[in-house]
Amino acid sequence: MIKFSNRFSLFVGMLSVLFLVGPLVAKEKDNLTIGFGSCLHQDKENPIFKTILEKKFDYLIFLGDIVYADHLSAKDKIPAYDKQFKRPEWKSLRQHSQFLFTWDDHDYGINDSGAEYPDRELSQSIFLSYVKPLLPKNIQLGTKNKKGIFYSYWISFHGKKIHVVVPDTRYFRSPLQRSYLSYLTGKSHYRPSSDTSRSLLGEEQWNWLEKELAMASDLLVFVSSIQVIPIEQPFEKWNNFPHEREKLIQTLQKANTKDLVILSGDRHIAEIHELKTGSERTLVEITSSSFNLPLPFLQLEYESEWKLGKSYQKENFGSLEIFWKQNSLYWKSSIVDLKGNVVMEYPLPSEETNLPNVEK
């Protein structure tokens, strides 16, 4: 209790919306690498961090569930955070990589929780107290009245602007609508809600997001703790609020950027989805989960008309490589296993002559 009081007093005045004062300038090399992933249980060994360390990513994005600490009282989460961030690997990773974070249900509140979580304000302060010291120094905190963990981040690479946008899919989210079958089985299965008054981001955050996506960039990296494109799986996803998903897709397609990629976590499997909508831009989503908590005994994979190939269900992390070639900016992404092998990639090696090019 003493440890909590000291820690909380340091951060009681913390503000919740993070923003970048000016763009970071990446080293002028030919490639910029971003690692990403989710679902890191504090009570389990984490050998995949050694593999990640070998990659020496320029940036690491943690997509949520950095701890598993489901408690109605947020202060009861503190031992889990303490245990997690005492891992010596964090110090080693920071020697090469700058970190970005968002949260998901298990570090935010309880399983699948949203705005109904009763201790969300304290949970936010506790979360920030641990991750803020690991964020780049030029990320600052917004005003005290702002709620939720949402922010944007700019990277300059060969004179091009990379815009990382990180919304909060927890703090403002309306309650989920359980499927009829879930009442019989007890499983956390949900069905899309037809109630358009329900929201995933909330009005204030939507206004923020629309302003962010109106800013000109060469590559937009949209970070979501939960999946955006697939609609078939019965777990958490944007399509539990179909009107919100459609609004997001339209907003992304109209974003003032030359190209974009979506990164997501949560699912305890890795997947790649590609949404083509006629004459509008193609949306690609790379899902990476989990760092050290695979769930092979559960049915987690569901078919989707937009999914490329099969899922990968063992420990994994994602890699996004942005590189400079012939005075143009390109990107490709992959899913990497515990031993450092590439198990999924976009585009496929046979299609690399058609790499996404932000100049097009």
N, C-alpha and C positions, 0 to 999 in steps of 0.2 A: 504493500500500500504506500509505503514511503517512496519507493521508486516511481510509482505512478504519479504521486503528487508532484515530485520534482520535475518529471518529464512533462506533465501536463501544464505546469506553471510556465514552462519555457515556451509553450506553444498555444496557450489559451487565446492569445490574440491573433492566431494565424488566420490568414485569409484563404479562401478556398479555390479561387480561380487563378490558374497559373498562366503567365504569358511571357513572351520573349521580347526584351527591349529592342534588340537588333539581331540580324541574322548571324549565326555562327559561320565562320569561313572554314571549310574543310581543306585539309592539306591538298595542294595541287598535284595529286597523283592521278593515275588513269582510272582508278575505281574507288568507289565509296561503298562500304559494306554496313548493312544494318541487320543484326540478329534480332529474332523475336520469338516469343513463346509464352506459355501460360501454365498454370496449375502446378505449383511447387509446394509439396507438403513438407511442413517443418519437421515432422517426426520420421521422415524417410531419408535414406541416403540419397545423394544427388550426384552420381558419377557423371551425368551429362554436362555438368558445369566444367569438368576437365576438358571435354571435347569442345565446348564453346570457347574456352580459354585458348585453345590451339588455333582457333579461327581468327583471333585478334580483331574482332569487329570494331569498326569506328563507333558504332552506337548499338545499344541493346534496348529493345522495347519490351517491357514486361506487361503482358496483356490482361493481367488480372489473376486473382486467386494466388497471390504471393504467399499467403498463409491459409490454412484451413482452421478457422476458429469461429464456429457458429455459436454465437452467444447472444441472448437477448440484451444483456448488459455489455456495452462496448468495452468497459474496462477489463472484462474477463478475457479479452483478446490479447492483452499485453504479454502474457507469458509466451504465447505462440510467436508474436513478433520478436520478442527477445531471443528466443531460440533460433528463429530463422536468420536474423541478421547478425548472429554471432558466428555464422559459418565463415571460416577463413577465406573461402573462395571469393567472397564479395570484394575483398581488398585486392586480390589478384586480378579479378575481372576489371576493376576500375583503373588498373594501370594501362589498359589498352582501350577501354570503351567508356563512352559517356552513356548514362542511363536515362531512360524515360519510363514512367509508370502510369498505369491506370489501375482501377480496382474492379473486382467482380463480386459475386454474391458472398463468397466465403470469407473474404477479407473485409467486405463492406458490412455485412449483417449476418443473416442466416440464409440457408439454402433458398435460392430463387427469389430473394426478397427485393423489394423496391422501396418506394416512398413510404410504405406502411411500416417500415422498420422503425421502432420507437426511439432508438438511441443513435440515429444517424449523425447528428451534429457532433457528438463526442467521438463517434467512430471516425469521422472525417479528421478531427484534430489528432487522434492517435495515429492514423495512417500517415498523415503529413509529417508527424514528428519523426517517423522512421525513414520515409523516402526523401524528404526534403534535403537532408545532408548528402544524399547520393545524386541529386539532380545537378546539372550544369550550373555553375555559379551565376550565370547571367539570366537564369530563370528566376523571376521574382513573384511575389504574391500580390493578388489584387486587393480589392476593398473588403473590409471586414464583413459587410452585409451580403457578400456573394456566397452562395452555397453550391456545393458540388465540386467534383474534381474534373474540370474541363479546361483545356488550354490548347494553344497552338505553338508551333516551334518551327523556326526557319533555319535552313542550312544553305549556304552558298557553295556551289561546286562548279569550278571552271566558269564562273560568271553566271551560272544558271541558278534559279531559285527552287529549292525543294521545300515544300510546305507540309509539315506533319501536323495533322489535326486530330486531337484526342478528345472526343466527347465522353460524357458520363452517362452510362446506360443504367444507373442504379438509383441515384439520389432522387430523381424526379419521376421515376417510372410508376405508372398506375398498376394496380394489382392485376395479376395474370388470371385468365379464365381457364379453369381446369377442364380437361376432357371428361366425357361421361365415363369412359373406361377407367380413368384414374381413381374415381371414387370406389370402384370395385376392387382394383388391384393395389391401390395405395401408392402407385408409381407417380413420379413427378412429370406427368404428361399434360400438355396444354393444347387448347384449340384457339384459332384466331378469333379475336373479339370483333363484333360488328358495331360496337359502341365507339363512335368517332370522337366522343368527348374524352376518351382515355388517351394518354400520351406516354411516350417512351422518354422523350427528352424534356418535356415541359416548355412552356411558351418562352421564357427567358433564354433558355439554352438554344432553342430553335432560332431565335433572333440572332444570337451570337454566331451560330453555325452558318446561317445564310450570309452574314457579313464576312465571315472568314473565307467562305468559298467564292465570294465575289472578288477576292484579292487575286491579282495575277500571279501565276506561278508556272514553272516549267514541268514540275511533277508534284502531284498531290499524293501523299501517303495518308489514307484515312484509316484510323485505328478504332476498332470496335471490339469491346470485350466479348460480345455475342455475334453470331453469324448474321450476315445481311442478306445474301442472295438466296440460299436454299429455303424452301417453304414446306418441304415434305416431312422433315424430322419433327417429332412431337415435343422436343425440349425447348429451352429458351432460344429465342431468335427474334429478329425484327418483325417477322411475319405474324407473331402473336398479336401485333397491332398492324393489320394490313395497310391501313391508311397512312400510318407513319412510315412503313417500309416504302410505299409508293412515293410518298413525299420525299424521302431520302434519295431514292433512285433518281427521281427527276432533278433534285437539287445537285446530285453528283454529276449527272449528265450535262447539266448547264453550268457547272463550275468553271470559273475563269482559269483553267489550267490546260496545258497541252496534252497531258496524259495523267492517269491516276491508277493506283492500286489500293485494294482494301486488305488490311491485315486483321485477323480475328482469332479468338482462342476459345476457351470454355468447354469444348466438346470431348476432350480426352481422346481425340483422334485428330489426324491431319487430313485435310481435304483441299482440293482446288476446284473452284467454280468459275465458270466463264459465262456471263450473261450478255448475249447479243440481242440488240433490239433494233434491227433494221438499219436505218440510216444514222442512228445515234451511236455514240461511242460505246465500245465494248467495255463492260465492267468485269474486272478479274479480282477474285477474292482468294487469298491464301490463308487457310486456317491451320494453326499450329497448336497442338495440345496432346500430351502433357509432358512437362519436364521430367517428372518422376512419379506420376500417379496414373499409369495406364489401367484400364478397367476391362481386361479381355473377357471376363465372365459375363459382361452385359452386351446386349444388342444395341450398338451405338451407330452403326452405319445404316443409312436409308438411301434408297435410290433418289436421284434428282435429275431432272432433265438438263440441268446446267452443270452437273458434276463431270469432271474430267477424270476418267479412270476410277480406281478404287481408293478407299481410304487407307491410311497407315495407322495401326492401332497400338504400336509400342512407343517407348520414350522417343521424343523428337524435339527439334527446334527448327525455326524457319530462318532462311537467309535471303535477304534482298540485296542484290548487287546492282549498283548504279555505276555505269562506266562511260568514259569519254572516248569516243572513237570517231576519227575523221571529222572532227569539229562538231560532232553531234552527241546528244545524250541518249543512252539506251538503258534498259533495265531488264533483269531477269530474276526469278526467284526459285528457291528450292526448299524441300524438306529434308532434313539431315537426321540420321539415326544416332544411336548411342555411340557407335564406333566411328562416326564421322563420314559414313557413306551417304550419298545422295539417293533417296528412295522415291522422291517425286520432284518434278520440276516443271516450270512454266517459263517460256514455251518448251516444248519437247526438243531434244538435241537436233532432230531432223528438221526442225522449224526455226533454228536459230538465225537463219538468214532473214527471218521476219521478226526479229526482236522488236519489242515495243520501243518506238522512237519518238521522243517528245517533240521532235522537229516536224513531224508529219502534219 
